[in-house]
């Protein structure tokens, strides 16, 4: 309907509303507000392109500085980022992955062809131990995706036992492979995209498969699994409906994937784009708000007590690969446009946490909307990384409702985007953080934040801004990087902020 109305406007970009000044009411006295789960800031890593090899893992003998084989620069960057949860080994790769190939002496590990991603030969040198130890090293919760598509119930059940049991044949094998104590494993995905690369199943068939697999994935020695069913993509509401009906409370979480792509046949360049394309991509990314609302409404109908969580375990922008790189490796640059998508998306996720308990951006390094890019011994932190770092103050903080009415932008494809994103929270120490993003490319926005209860303390600000096509590369790694921000004025219970065009700010109060 919305698309029809705006077809006639397709060639021109419109702004609805004319407010040069936006008034935001910050309800910092509101009671009983939810805590923003840290897992909303989750990450995803797959055996795809240079995510695992080169990106995370270089091996102990590499000339690239490493900690037991993991890139040192990456480990440090991820610690700063605060990664609450990391999903692995896929993605589509997960449903062809046989975990036993990735444990034991490295020389004996079989090689396999990564048929999903460019036919690259995978030598299995990064396996269960390497992944679980990485999670310990960076202080993150592991989230394993189990093989349902081409695996067996026994294989998945034994993986859980290998990782979490204190005693028994699987535990003995783990100990012989160098790990005495079991690891803790909370999140277990039962398949991935089972409607597609994970087996091309119907929702009805997958529901039965899920129940069967989940039955035999046991809790050993005090470890309690949080089992996640493979969920819908985008607008496939039927998948969610069938899963809620047929599986219900046998799952703790139901996943959802949503990528920002306008046309899968012409995804467009990550760096060479015009303003129309920018507004289109941003508008498509904020459509996740409506998509979440629709899936949540279906879940509410079956589960009003909200016992099953919604986990957006893949999301982000997906463009054409960088020229000259393997099309199956999904390596793309990352600009201020991606930073804007990240800021608006995180702001939306904060409002959905009654049902949405996790979101994993795709992917952590060298693939799709990555936090980090690597080349040899060089590393680049992307604009998206900087937003995740500037916004990580909201992890585990109490949500503060905000109310405002801002200009809307009608994109060439007829989608409507708010021109401003504002989100706020109070952390465990009582500190309030407000994050704001101005999507307009050519106009600053003056935003007056009115608090109910603003103390006399000081305010600090940080800003990420630049031309919308700006990005960081290996010759110029800091072109887009956060700076101190001082364009605000505090007076009584209000703070007036002047947000430059295309900027994202976090204030700490
Ligand atoms: O993230 C890349 C791929 O996108 C994943 O492997 C798959 O789950 C999704 O289609």
Boltz pocket constraint, residues with backbone or C-beta under 6 A from the ligand:
constraints:
  - pocket:
      binder: B
      contacts: [[A, 46], [A, 90], [A, 91], [A, 92], [A, 93], [A, 192], [A, 193], [A, 314], [A, 362], [A, 363], [A, 368]]
      max_distance: 6.0
